[in-house]
Amino acid sequence: VQLQASGGGLVQTGGSLRLSCVVSGRNIGIYDMGWFRQAPGKEHEFVAGMTWSGSRISYADSVKGRFTISRDNAMNTVNLQMNSLKSEDTAIYFCAARISALTTIVHTRVDDFAFWGQGTLVTVSS
């Protein structure tokens, strides 16, 4: 399976961006999905995650109420809508996938995910 993230860019504080991650090679419906980010000099940080069915979603406290994760199984895509962006949201954003055990557990750890996209840079200017 391959993951291709896109949609990053430069935006002003308070602006919005929509990231997309296309999954190729297998039907996305079998995967739990997640978005992570890595700011300069920092470790990967969980941002948002969704179970294979979309029935359970989890967000990092830092993005709750501002970011929305969604999936379109027909398009084999998972999206991250980011609103009210802050300078501290500046990072490289990665989408990740793991073959689901068909549970309702939202995985939030880097080690939980076997497949990663290449990352897309989001820069929020103040």
N, C-alpha and C positions, 0 to 999 in steps of 0.2 A: 504494500500500500504506500502511496505517496500523498503528502499533504503540501498544498501550495497556498500560502497566506498572501494577502494583498490588502491594499486600502490604507496603508500608513501614509504619513505625510506631515507637513508643518501646519499647525493651526494655532490660533490665538487662544489665550485663556478664555474659558466660557464657550468655546466652540465645540463642534461635533465632528466625529469621524465614524465611519462604518468599516470594520474589518471583515474580510471574508476569507474562508478557508475551504478550498475545494479538495475533496478526498477522491483519489483515483485508485483504481485497482480492485476495490471491493465495494460492496454496497455499504453506505455509511450507517445503515440501520443496525449493524451489528456492533457498532462502536460506542463506548462512552467517550464524550468529547470534553476538552478543556482548553482554556486560554490561560497562558502564563505570560509574565513579562520579566524583563531583566533590565534594570537601570544600570548606568555606568558604575562599576565598582561594587555591585551588589549581586546577591544570589538570585536565582529564578524565584519569582513570587507568583503564587496562585492568584488568578483574577476571577475566573468564572468557570463553572463546570456544569455539565448536563448529562443525565443518564441516556442510555441507548434509546429509550422510548420518548425522552423529553418530559417524562412525568415528574422528575425531580431536578431542581436547579439550585445551585449554591453560588454565592458571591463572596468575595473578600469584603470585609467591613469597609475598606477604604473606597470601594466603588459602588457599594449598595445605593440604590436610588438614582444612580447616574448611568450605569452600564446595563445592557440587556443582552443576554446570550440567546440565540435562537438557532434552530436547525431546519433545513429544507431537505428532507430525505430524497425527494424526487430529483433535486439538483445536486445531491451529494455534497451539500455545503453546510457549514456552520458559520454563523455570523456573530459579530460583537458590535453592537451599537453603543457608541461612547458619547455621552452628552456632558455638558458642563465640565469640560476638561480643565484640569489644573496642571500647573507646571510639574507637580510631583507625579503626574501620569506619564511623563516623558520616559520612554523605554523602548526596547525592542520587544515586540509582542509575538508570541509563538502560539500556534495551535498544536494540540496534541490529541492523540487517540489511543485507546486501548480496546482490545477485543472484550466485549462486555460479558460478564457472567450473568447477565439478564436480571440484575438485582435493582433495588432502588437506592443504592449507595452512590452518592456523588463523590468521586475521587478528587482529592485536592493536592496530593503529593506528587512531586516530579517523578519519583521512582515508580509511581503507579502506571505511568504511561510509557508504552513501548515505541510509539511512532510520533515523530515530530516534524513540523514544517521548518522552513528555513528562517522564518522571522520577518517581520515588517516593522520598520522604524516609525515610531510616533514621537513627534517633537511638539511640545506645547510651549509657546512663547508667552512671556508675561508682558 
